[in-house]
Amino acid sequence: MLNQKQAGGGPLGKIKIGNAIYPILIGLAVVGWMLWRDFNPEVFADIRFSWATVGWLCLAVFFMFGRDIGYIIRIRVLSGGQLSWLQSFRVIMLWEFTSAITPSAVGGTSVAIIYVHKEGISLGRSSAIVMLTSFLDEIYFIVMFPLLMLLVGVDRLFDITAHAGIVARGLMTFALVGYFLKLAFVCVLSYGLFVNPRGLKWMLLKIFKLRWLHRWYRAVERVGTDIVLSSHEIKRAGWKFWLKACSSTFLSWSSRYLVANALIMAFFSVSDQFLLFARQLVMWIMMLVMPTPGGSGFAEYIFSTYCRDLIEVPVAMQLGAATLIAVLWRLVTYYPYLVAGAIIFPRWIKQKFGSNKL
């Protein structure tokens, strides 16, 4: 725990570097089981390293930079330029680290307000920035999911094989549950941000005064205040603000999904690049309802199961090839944030609170 009362008594007190070991262990356990189950020496014998391989791997790393650059640009835009590029980078790395060691449904938003606030932004404005960030992320999913379903088709998006009816229905159920959770959140938040923020806060407080919900009353009260403050921020924003914020959100999330496309192309071929992109968006919606930190374990398994038919290798080798890509995909898109956070977080705590004891 942090020594300082201000840090240890709040959400930051629950963030420990040691927590990073749990998603690593879960991920390694699942990956080890997958490799043991699906190992196929023919997959590795078929791989040929070339300059094209290097180029595609570099492109995968480039897309990862695109993901982070989009986030950094967006939080700097939302702060009105009050955060420097270095501060924006630091906040995003801390935020990604927190998201990586907490369940996907929780993410890093509960402590992101503190990260932003401690970089010199007022507490009220920090709450508004984090609220708007979450809102923009959800809007991306709300818009892109039905659009991709329309363009790709429900059958192609979920029907993995001709005999995978139960699996397909399970995947579709996961995706729809996650999507409608996001849609409900966006609808409620939109009403609060654009129509009646004080009315929404009043309604939430009334609901959470009920005896079986009262334990969350204080947290909901803070959320209501954040919505009111965020509404004030929105009213002052012009079209250029929204263009920059939405463009950077699109850059970040789209770059995130293109990493896997590049990784597969480094070693194999993809039968349908656009369908692979669409399925990854569905995967991230599914991860919303998973309880493991950062979706660890689930992400590796579902990727190898859900995307294997898009890898152009003989059917007998598809699962082994997909498992290999799933491991590389998580190594590139997940574990670097655990390392970066483990380096930045203790130093940041020491700088902002005067202690590095966790």
Secondary structure, 3 states (H helix, E strand, C coil): CCCCHHHHCCHHHHCCHHHHHHHHHHHHHHHHHHHHHHCCHHHHHCCCCCHHHHHHHHHHHHHHHHHHHHHHHHHHHHCCCCCCHHHHHHHHHHHHHHHHCCECCCCCHHHHHHHHHCCCCCHHHHHHHHHHHHHHHHHHHHHHHHHHHHHHCHHHHHCCCCCCHHHHHHHHHHHHHHHHHHHHHHHHHHHHHHHCHHHHHHHHHHHCCCHHHHHHHHHHHHHHHHHHHHHHHHHHCCHHHHHHHHHHHHHHHHHHHHHHHHHHHHHCCECCHHHHHHHHHHHHHHHCCCCCECCCCHHHHHHHHHCHHHECCCHHHHHHHHHHHHHHHHHHHCHHHHHHHHHHHHHHHHHHHCCCCC
